[in-house]
Amino acid sequence: MQQGKTRRSNQERSDATRAAIIEAARALFVAKGYADTATPEIVAAVGLTRGALYHHFADKKALFRAVIDREAREVAALIEQSAGENLGPHEALLAGAAAYFDAMAVPGRVRLLLLDGPAVLGVTEMALIDAAHGRRTLEEGLTAAMAPHRLEEKAVKAMAFLLSAAFDRAALEIDAGAARADYAYAIDRLIDRLIAP
C-alpha cells in the first residue's frame, strides 16, 4: 500500500515537473521565439538541470511540440465549452467562432500556433495537431449543422479545413491590430452561408 502511494507521488512530481518545464518554455518561446530560446535558459527558469529536462523531453523541438499541443488543446477546450447543451448546431458554431477568437487573444498564442508552430514543426505536423484538437471540434460542429445536406465525410473535412484556415487568417489580422468585430462578423456570415439550406 505504501509503495503504491510512493509510486503515485513520484508520478505526480514528474507531472508537476513536466508542467513547469512546459510553462517556462512557453514564456520563453513567446518572448524570444523558438530559435533564440536556449535550453539552458529553460532549465534555469525552472531551476532544473539539463538532464532533468532531457528526462522529460527528447530535445528542444519535442518540448516545443508539447507546448504547441497544450495550446491547441486549450483552444479546443474553450470552443467545446462555448457550445452549451441548449444550443442548436448553427448557434453552437457561432458560439465556437467567438470562443476561438477569445482563445486566440491569449498573449503569445497566435505566435505559437500560427507563426512559430508551422515554421518549427512543419505544416504537416501542425495539421496533425490541429486535426486532433480544433479541427476535430469544427468538423463535429459542421457535421451536426449540415446534417440535412447529407454531405460525404470528405466534403465536411474539406470545409472544416478551409474554414479553419479562415479562422487562422482572421486571428493573425486581429493580432496585428485589425478590428476583431469586422472579422467576427465576416466569419459569422461565412458560417451562415455555408450551412444555409
Salt bridges, closest charged atoms under 4 A:
GLU23 OE1 - ARG70 NH1 2.84
GLU41 OE2 - LYS32 NZ 2.40
ASP69 OD1 - ARG65 NH1 3.98
ASP69 OD2 - ARG73 NH2 2.99
ASP69 OD1 - HIS133 NE2 2.93
GLU71 OE2 - ARG26 NE 2.59
GLU71 OE2 - ARG70 NH2 3.70
GLU71 OE1 - ARG109 NE 2.66
GLU74 OE2 - ARG70 NE 3.69
GLU74 OE1 - ARG109 NH2 2.66
GLU80 OE2 - ARG136 NH2 2.70
ASP102 OD1 - ARG180 NH1 2.73
ASP116 OD2 - ARG111 NE 2.99
GLU125 OE2 - ARG65 NE 2.34
ASP130 OD2 - ARG135 NH1 3.24
GLU139 OE2 - ARG135 NE 3.85
GLU139 OE1 - LYS157 NZ 3.09
GLU140 OE2 - ARG136 NH1 3.21
GLU152 OE1 - LYS154 NZ 3.91
GLU153 OE2 - LYS157 NZ 3.83
GLU173 OE2 - ARG169 NH2 2.39
ASP192 OD1 - HIS90 NE2 2.59
ASP192 OD2 - ARG189 NH2 2.77
